[in-house]
Amino acid sequence: MKCNPDLILLDVMMPGMDGYEVCRELKKNALTMAIPVIFITVLDHQDEEEAGLEAGAIDYITKPFHNASFKAKIHNYLTLKELLAKNKSQIISLDFENDWF
C-alpha cells in the first residue's frame, strides 16, 4: 500500500472480491489492520450488517443516509483514531522512560 489512509469506505458489492473479503484481508495485514473500515451499501438486511462487522468493520451504513449523520460519524471515528494513536504514543514513551529508571 503506497499511502496510509485514515479511514476506508467500502461497498459490499464489488467486482471480483466482495467487500467482506477485502475487509478481512485488510485486517490480516499488519500494515492495514488498524485502519478503520466502514461499509456503505444498499444491502440493509441484519445478516449483511453482522457479516460486515464480523469481517472487522467499525460501522455499517446503509444507503440512503443523512449527510449530517454520515459526516458526524466520520468525524467521530477519525477523532477516536487520533486519540488512540496519541494514547499508544504516550504508552510507548512511558515504557521507554521506565526502562531507564
Summary of the structure (lengths in Angstrom):
residues: 101
radius of gyration: 16.4
end to end distance: 38.9
largest distance: 56.1
contacts: 245
relative contact order: 0.14
helix: 52%
strand: 12%
